Amino acid sequence: MKKLCFVTTVSLTIRAFVLPIIRYFKEHTDWEITVICHEDPQLQEQLPEGVRYIPISMQRGVNIAGVKAMMQMIKVFRKEKFDLVQYSTPNASFYASFAAKIARVPVRLYCQWGIAYVGFTGMKRRFFKMLEKIICRWSTWIEPDSFGNLKFSHAEGLYPEKKSGVIGSGSACGVNLQKFDIAHKEQWRKAVRQQCEIGEYDFVYGFIGRITGDKGVNELFAAGKRILEEKPDAWLMLVGYLEKTETLDQELLTWAENEPRVLFCGYTDVVEQYLSAMDVYILPSHREGFGSAVVEAETMGVPVIVTDIPGPTDAMLPNETGIVVEKENIESLYAGMRKLQEDPELRKRFAQRAHSFGAEGFEQTKLEEYILEDRKRLMNCL
């Protein structure tokens, strides 16, 4: 029996990206699976029967508590003798890669779902690039979730080609077509719009993700403010946690919180229903691993706007399923938003191609099969 351990900084990453893979592994193998992340009393209840949960205190950002987390992981890894430890998110990856190397775990798998230093400059960029290189050096195999980030990493010298690869078309866990079922789109669209008091023919720009600076929310607020001033039927819908408000322009944040046509919907586990209410999905991020919500939006037949960075541009087809705009450029984002609102035929064409692209290229079960075969390969049990 093989023993696997999944490590992330917070439980939200487990729920969003890791849990579907764990369920698939439990259904198709007899492997023993353990999950490690920051304390979350509700997580154990959501894990499949037989999956162990070991809480270890971890938080986003640089902090001294990381030393304790590494020591705890070394103790766990030595005791459990895992065949494979998989880690993702910056803090957890640094702690787990070090601990797994010290504990001599045979397969140390870094799922590179985003590269933190891409959005930094100066000394901060150099420091976090050094940390990224260290994580990659301590790992035995690296799997970015997009070909764009794979190419970027090779160009940056983070790791050699022979030590890395992307599974399938990319993405951390694919799209569940039973959940993101376009057959329910009109029903969900009507229900969410009624709930939010949005008119049937009003135009909704949408965003899903962490509401913070590196997701491009400042640019979204600035461009959205202009759009809403010009278009009385336009709305801006944000779905996700409002966090790291210090990274947001306070004047723009105040405007957004006081503008009736800007909706802060909070976190939801029915993303597909909110996507159905949107006319355009926007991800103006400064850095991403892949941008799963881009493919989810496309699968629901929603045209997308993304920035010209690795990850999101791998999750769409430029000028076929949406528009690519310049990163951190308010004018470019504004122009893209106006273009899609004012050209319904273009939106219709994008929407049709978007659905087939998302549903056919990123179907979850197919990706899970690829991931299972990959883990068997890494553990030499094919």
N, C-alpha and C positions, 0 to 999 in steps of 0.2 A: 504494500500500500504506500503510495506516494504522499508526502506531506507538503502542503503549500501554505504560504502565509502572504496575505495582502496587507500592505501598510499605506495609509494616507494620513495627512495631518488632521483633517476633520471628517466627521461622519457624513457630511453632505456629499463629499466626493465618492464615498462608498455607495450611498444611495443612488447617485446620479449615474455613475459609470461602472462601478465594480459589481454591484449586486446582481445585475442580469447575467454576468459571466459566472459568478458563483453559483447561481441557480442552475445554469446550463451544465456546469461541471458536476454538480451534485446529481443531476439527472442521468449523466452519461459516464460517470466514473465512480470508483470507490475511494477516491482520494480524500484524505483528511485535510480539512480547510480551517484556517485560523485567520481572524481579522484583527488588526491593531490600528487604533486611531485615538484621538482625544476623547475624553469621557463623554458618553451619551447614553443615559439610562434607557432610552427607547430603542436603541439600535439592536440589541439582542433579540427583541421581540420580532424584528423585521427580517432577521437572518433565517435562512432555511434550517430545518431541524438538523442538529448534528454539527453545525458550524460554530466554532468557538469564537468568543469575543474577549480580547484582552485590552482593556483601556490603559493607555499610557498618555500622560499629560503632554500635549503638544499644542502650540499656538502658531498662527501665522506671524511672520516677522522674525527678526533676529533677537534672541533672548537667551539668558543664561540657563534657563530650564532645559535647554536642549542637551546639555551635558548629562543631566539626570536621565533624560529620555534615552540617550544612547546607552548608558549603563544598564538601564532596565531591559533594553532590547538585546544587548549582548547576553544577559542572563537568560532571557526567554529563548533566544536562538540556540544557545548552547544546550539548554535542557531539552528542547523539542527536536533538535536535529532535523530541521526542515530540508527537503530536497530542493526547494525553490522559494525564494522570497522575492515578491514583486512589490515595487514601491513607485509612488507618483506623488506629485506636488512637492515644492521646493524643500521645505523643512523636513518632512518625513523622508524624502529621498536621501538627504544628507545624513540624517541619523541612521536610517536603515542600511544604507550602503556601507557605512563605516562599521556598524555593529555586525552585519552579515559577513563582512570580510574578516573581522576579528574572530568571529565564531566559526569561520571556515564553511559557510553555507556554499554548496557546490554551484548553484545557479543563482546569480544575483541579477535580477531583471529590472532595469530602469525603464518604466513606461514614461517617456518624455512627453507629457501632455502639456506643453507650454515651456518656454524658455524665459525665465524672469528677467534676465539682464537686457533683453532686446529693447525694452522700454526705458532703459536708464542711459545716463551719459556720464562722462568723466570718470572720477575715481570709483563711484558707485558701480558703474558698468564694468570696470576692470575687476573689481572685487567679486561681483556676482558671476562674472564669466569664469574667474578662477575657481569658484565653488562648483560651477557647472562642470568644468573639466575634471575636478576631483571626483565628483559623483560618477562621471562616466568612466574614469580610470578604475574606481573601486568596483564597478559593475562588470559582469561577464558578458552581458548582452544589452543593447539599447534599442528600444522600439518607440520612435516618435509616431504620433498618430496622423501625420500628413507627410506627403512627399516633399512639400515645400520646406518644412522644418528639417527633414532629413538632408536635403540639399544644402540648406543654410548651415547646418551643423558640420557637415563635411568641409564646407568652404571656410568655416571658422576654426577648423582643426580641433573640434571637441572630441571626436572619436573617428577611427578609421572605418571605411566602408565594410570591411570584413567582419566588423563587430556590431553591425546594425541592420535594421530592415523595417519596412512598413508592412503591416498585415492587410491583405485585400486592397481595397481602394482607400484605406485610411479610416479614421474615426476611432474613438475609444471603445464604443459599444454598439454602434450602428443605430438603426431606427426600428422600433417595434411597430410593424404595420398593423397589428391588431389595436394598438393604442392610438397611433396616428393614422386613423382610418378616415380617408377623405369622404367616404360615403356619409359621414355624420357632419360634414363641415357646415352646411346651411343651418342645420338644427342648432349646432353649437354657436355659430355666428349670431344667430338671432337671440339666443338665450343670454350670451355674455353682453351683447349690446344693450339688451333690455335692462340687465342688471346694472350696467354702468351708465345708463341713460344716454346712450349714443344713438343718434338717428340712423335709420336704416340706410340712408344714402350718404351719410357723412363719411369722411375719409380718415382712416386710422393708420398712423405710422406706429409701428411697434418695436419694442426692444425687450429682450429676455436675457437676464444675467445679473451679475453683481453690479449694483449701481455705484460705480466708483470711477476715479479718474482714468485709470489705465484701460478701462473699457470704452473710452472715448465719449463718456457721458457729457463732459463739458462741451465738446463740439456738437453733440446731439442737442443739448439744451439751446446752444447759441443759434444753430440752424433752425431748430424747431420753433424758437421764439419768433424768428422772422417769418416762417411759414404760417404760424398761427395768426400773426398780425395781418398777413395778406389774405389768408384763406379762412373765412369764418366757419367753414364746414370741416376744418381739419382738427384732428385730435392727436395727442401723443400718449401712448400707453406704455408704461414701464412695469415689467413683471420681474420681481426678484428682490433680494434684500438690499436696503439702503445701508451701505457700509463705507467706512473710511471717508466720512464727509469732509475731512480736512483736505482730501485730494480734489474736491469739487469746488468750482468757483462759487463763492457764497452768495454773490449777487444773483447769479443764474439759478442757483438752488432755491433761493427765496422766491424768485419769480415762478419757478416751476411748482413749488409747494402752494403758491397762492393763485395759480392759474387754473380755473375750473376745467379747462380742456386738456390739462396734463393729469393723467391718472397714475398714481402709485398703487399698484395692485398687490404688492407684497409677494412672498413666495407662494407657489402653488404646485401641486403634484398633478394638475390637469393642464399642463402647458398646451396640449393640443387644442383645447377649447378656446384658450386666449389667442392662439395663433389663428384660429378660424375667424376671429373677429377682426383681424388685421387685414389691411389692404397691401401693406408693404412691411417687410421685416428688415430692421437695420441693425448691423453689428459694426459700429465705428471703432472697434478695438485697436489699441496700439500694439498688442501682442496676443497671440493665441496659439494653442497647440493645434487645434483643428477648428473648433467652432461648431459643436454638435447642433446647436439651435438653428444654424443656417440650413442644414440638411433636413431638420425636423420641419422648418417652415416650408421648404421646398416640397417636401412630401405632402404637406397639406395644401399645396397649390398656391403658395404665397410668394410673389417675387421678392428678391432680396437686394439689399445694398450692403456691401462690405468694403473694408479698407484694403489697400494694396499690400497686404502682409501675408507671409506664409501661413497656411492653415485655412483661414476662411476662403482664400482664393482657390484652394484645393477642393472646397466643399460646394462649389458652384461653377457654372459655366458663364464667363463674361459675355454679356450681350446676348445670352440665350436664356438664362434663368434669372438674371439680375444685372446690376451695375457695380463696377469697381470704382471707388473714389480714393482720393489721396489721403493717406493717414495724417491726422491732426490738422486737416485743412477744412475750415468751416465753409469756405466758398465752394469747394468741390462737393462737400456733403449736401449743402443747400441746393446746388444745381441738380444733383442726382435726385434729391427728394422732389423737387418741383417737376422734373422731367417725368417721373413716374406718375405723379398725381395728374398731370395735365395730358397724358397720353394713354387713354384707356385701352386702345388697341395693342399697344406695346405691353401693357400689364397683362392683358389676356394671353398674348403669345408667350410671355415669360412664364406665366402661371402654368400653362399646359406643359411646357418643356420642363419646368421645375418639378412637377409631380413625378413624371416618368424618371427623371434623373435621380431624384432622392429615393424613390421606391425600388427602382431596379438596381441601383449601384451600391446602396448602403443598408440593405435589408438585414435586420439584426441576427436572425438565425443563421444565415449564411456566414456572417462575420464570426459568430460564435464557433461555428465549425472550424473555421480557419484558425481561430485562437487556440482551440483545444489541440489541433494538430501541431501547432507551433509549440505549445507547452510540452507535449509529448516529445517533440524533437529535441527541445532544450534539455529535457531530463533523460534523453536517450532511451525512451520506452516505446518507440514506434514498433 
